Amino acid sequence: MSGLLDLLNSPMGKQLISGVSNQTGEPENKTAEVLSMAMPLLMGAMKKNASTPGGAQGLMNALSSKHDGSILDDLGGLFGGGVDQSVMDDGAGILGHVFGAKQPQVENALSSKSGIDAGTISQILKIAAPIILGYLGKQTRQQNVSSPDGLNGLLGGLMGGGRTAAKQQSLIETFLDSDGDGSVMDDLAGMVLNGGGRKKSGLGGILGGLFGK
C-alpha cells in the first residue's frame, strides 16, 4: 500500500511541496522537512479520532463527500494563483477538529524543530490538511473502504503498518496528550526524520528519498 513516503516522493508530492513553498515563501527543502513531520502528526491525530465509532463515522462521511479526493485532480490550479481562502478555511476547520486545543502546541513544536515561525507552520498545516484528507478519500474509494475498522486499517497502513505504525501512533497520542515539553516531539521527529534507527523505510526515509541522503 502506498504510504505517506510514496505520497511525498511522488510527482503529486513534489507539486505539493513546491506549491506550499511558493505560498509561504519558505525554501522547498524546509517545506519538505515540515511536511514530513506534519503529515504523520495529522494522520496520527485522524487515526486517534477515528478510534471511536462516532469519530470514525464522521471521518467516513467527510471522505465520501467534500473530501473525496477531487482536490488532488488539479493541484496546479490549486497553487496556480495562490491557495484559495476557502481551502485555507477548510484546512483551519480540519486542524481544529483533529488537534483541538493542542493545535498551538503542535505548531510551536514543529516551529522549534524546523526553525520556521509558528505562523508559517500554521499556514503549511492549513494547506496540507485538505490535501491529506483528499488523499485519504481517494484511497478509501480505490480500496473500497466502507467501515470504521477498514478506515483504521487504511490509516495504519499509510503510517507504515504493523509495529512501526503502532510505535508512531503511541508517540503521537502521547504528544497530543502531553503537557507540551516537546520531548515526545523530539522522539517523533527523530523517528520521522531518521527512521528511528531502522533502515530507511516508511516515514523514516522521507527526507532521504527527497534529497538523496
C-alpha positions as CSV (number, residue, x, y, z in Angstrom):
1,M,0.0,0.0,0.0
2,S,1.4,3.4,-0.9
3,G,2.2,5.3,2.3
4,L,3.0,8.9,3.1
5,L,6.5,8.4,2.0
6,D,5.3,7.5,-1.5
7,L,2.9,10.5,-1.5
8,L,5.7,13.0,-0.7
9,N,8.1,11.3,-3.2
10,S,5.5,11.2,-6.0
11,P,5.1,13.9,-8.6
12,M,2.0,15.0,-6.7
13,G,4.1,15.3,-3.5
14,K,6.7,17.3,-5.3
15,Q,3.9,19.5,-6.6
16,L,2.6,19.9,-3.1
17,I,6.0,20.8,-1.7
18,S,6.6,23.3,-4.5
19,G,3.1,24.8,-4.2
20,V,3.3,25.2,-0.4
21,S,6.8,26.6,-0.7
22,N,5.6,29.3,-3.2
23,Q,2.6,30.1,-1.0
24,T,4.7,30.6,2.2
25,G,8.0,31.9,0.7
26,E,9.9,29.2,2.5
27,P,12.6,27.1,0.7
28,E,11.4,23.8,-0.7
29,N,13.8,21.8,1.5
30,K,12.4,23.4,4.6
31,T,8.9,23.0,3.4
32,A,9.5,19.3,2.8
33,E,11.0,18.9,6.2
34,V,7.9,20.5,7.9
35,L,5.5,18.4,5.7
36,S,7.4,15.2,6.5
37,M,6.9,15.8,10.2
38,A,3.4,17.4,10.0
39,M,1.8,14.7,7.8
40,P,2.3,11.8,10.2
41,L,1.1,14.0,13.0
42,L,-2.1,14.9,11.1
43,M,-2.6,11.3,10.0
44,G,-2.0,10.1,13.6
45,A,-4.4,12.6,15.0
46,M,-7.0,11.5,12.5
47,K,-6.4,7.9,13.4
48,K,-6.8,8.8,17.1
49,N,-10.2,10.5,16.3
50,A,-11.2,7.5,14.2
51,S,-10.7,5.1,17.1
52,T,-14.2,6.0,18.4
53,P,-17.2,4.9,16.4
54,G,-18.6,8.4,16.2
55,G,-15.2,9.8,15.1
56,A,-14.7,7.1,12.5
57,Q,-18.2,7.7,11.1
58,G,-17.6,11.5,11.0
59,L,-14.4,11.0,9.1
60,M,-16.0,8.4,6.7
61,N,-18.8,11.0,6.0
62,A,-16.2,13.7,5.2
63,L,-14.2,11.3,2.9
64,S,-17.3,10.3,1.0
65,S,-18.5,13.9,0.3
66,K,-16.4,17.0,0.4
67,H,-13.0,15.2,0.8
68,D,-13.4,12.6,-1.9
69,G,-10.0,13.2,-3.5
70,S,-11.1,15.7,-6.2
71,I,-8.7,18.3,-4.7
72,L,-5.8,16.2,-6.0
73,D,-7.0,16.3,-9.6
74,D,-5.8,19.9,-10.2
75,L,-3.0,20.8,-7.7
76,G,-1.6,23.0,-10.4
77,G,-4.8,25.0,-10.4
78,L,-4.9,25.0,-6.6
79,F,-1.5,26.6,-6.3
80,G,-1.6,28.5,-9.6
81,G,-2.8,31.9,-8.3
82,G,-2.2,31.2,-4.6
83,V,-4.3,28.9,-2.5
84,D,-7.9,29.9,-2.3
85,Q,-9.2,31.3,1.0
86,S,-11.9,28.6,1.1
87,V,-9.2,25.9,1.0
88,M,-7.4,27.6,3.9
89,D,-10.6,27.9,5.9
90,D,-11.3,24.3,5.3
91,G,-7.8,23.4,6.5
92,A,-8.3,25.5,9.6
93,G,-11.5,23.6,10.3
94,I,-9.9,20.2,9.9
95,L,-6.9,21.2,12.1
96,G,-9.3,22.4,14.8
97,H,-11.2,19.1,14.6
98,V,-8.2,16.8,14.7
99,F,-5.9,18.7,17.0
100,G,-8.4,20.6,19.1
101,A,-6.8,22.6,21.9
102,K,-3.4,21.0,21.1
103,Q,-3.1,22.9,17.8
104,P,-0.8,25.7,19.1
105,Q,1.4,23.1,20.8
106,V,1.7,21.2,17.6
107,E,2.6,24.3,15.6
108,N,5.1,25.5,18.3
109,A,6.8,22.1,18.4
110,L,7.1,22.0,14.6
111,S,8.3,25.6,14.6
112,S,11.1,24.9,17.1
113,K,12.1,21.7,15.3
114,S,12.3,23.3,11.8
115,G,13.3,26.9,12.7
116,I,10.2,28.2,10.8
117,D,7.9,30.6,12.7
118,A,4.7,29.2,14.1
119,G,2.5,31.4,11.8
120,T,4.1,29.9,8.7
121,I,3.8,26.4,10.2
122,S,0.1,27.1,10.7
123,Q,-0.2,28.1,7.0
124,I,1.5,25.0,5.9
125,L,-0.8,22.8,8.0
126,K,-3.9,24.5,6.7
127,I,-2.8,23.7,3.1
128,A,-1.7,20.2,3.9
129,A,-4.8,19.1,5.9
130,P,-7.4,19.2,3.0
131,I,-4.9,17.6,0.7
132,I,-4.3,14.7,3.2
133,L,-8.0,14.3,3.6
134,G,-8.4,14.2,-0.2
135,Y,-5.7,11.6,-0.4
136,L,-7.4,9.5,2.2
137,G,-10.7,10.0,0.4
138,K,-9.1,8.7,-2.8
139,Q,-7.6,5.7,-1.0
140,T,-10.9,4.8,0.6
141,R,-12.5,4.7,-2.8
142,Q,-9.8,2.8,-4.5
143,Q,-9.7,0.2,-1.8
144,N,-13.5,0.1,-1.2
145,V,-13.1,1.0,2.5
146,S,-16.6,1.4,3.9
147,S,-16.3,0.6,7.6
148,P,-14.6,2.2,10.6
149,D,-12.4,-0.9,11.0
150,G,-11.4,-0.6,7.4
151,L,-10.6,3.1,7.8
152,N,-8.4,2.4,10.8
153,G,-6.5,-0.2,8.9
154,L,-6.0,2.2,6.0
155,L,-4.7,4.9,8.3
156,G,-2.4,2.4,10.0
157,G,-1.1,1.2,6.6
158,L,-0.4,4.7,5.5
159,M,1.7,5.3,8.7
160,G,3.9,2.3,7.8
161,G,1.8,-0.6,9.0
162,G,2.5,-3.1,11.8
163,R,4.8,-2.2,14.6
164,T,6.1,1.0,13.0
165,A,2.6,2.4,12.8
166,A,1.9,1.3,16.4
167,K,5.0,3.0,17.7
168,Q,4.3,6.2,15.8
169,Q,0.7,6.2,16.9
170,S,1.6,5.8,20.6
171,L,4.2,8.6,20.3
172,I,1.6,10.9,18.5
173,E,-1.1,10.2,21.1
174,T,1.4,10.8,23.9
175,F,2.4,14.1,22.2
176,L,-1.2,15.2,21.8
177,D,-2.0,14.3,25.4
178,S,1.2,15.7,26.8
179,D,1.9,19.0,28.7
180,G,3.9,20.3,25.8
181,D,7.5,19.9,27.0
182,G,8.5,19.0,23.4
183,S,10.3,15.8,24.4
184,V,7.9,13.5,22.6
185,M,8.1,15.7,19.6
186,D,11.9,15.2,19.6
187,D,11.3,11.4,19.7
188,L,8.7,11.6,16.9
189,A,10.7,13.9,14.7
190,G,13.7,11.8,15.3
191,M,11.8,8.7,14.2
192,V,10.3,10.5,11.2
193,L,13.5,12.1,10.1
194,N,16.0,9.3,11.0
195,G,13.9,6.2,10.7
196,G,14.2,5.6,14.4
197,G,17.4,3.6,13.9
198,R,15.8,1.3,11.4
199,K,16.8,1.2,7.8
200,K,15.2,3.9,5.8
201,S,11.7,2.6,5.2
202,G,8.3,4.1,5.7
203,L,8.2,7.6,7.0
204,G,11.8,7.4,8.1
205,G,13.1,7.7,4.6
206,I,11.0,10.7,3.5
207,L,13.7,13.3,3.6
208,G,16.4,10.9,2.4
209,G,14.2,10.0,-0.5
210,L,13.5,13.6,-1.3
211,F,17.1,14.9,-1.1
212,G,19.1,11.8,-1.9
213,K,20.6,11.4,1.6
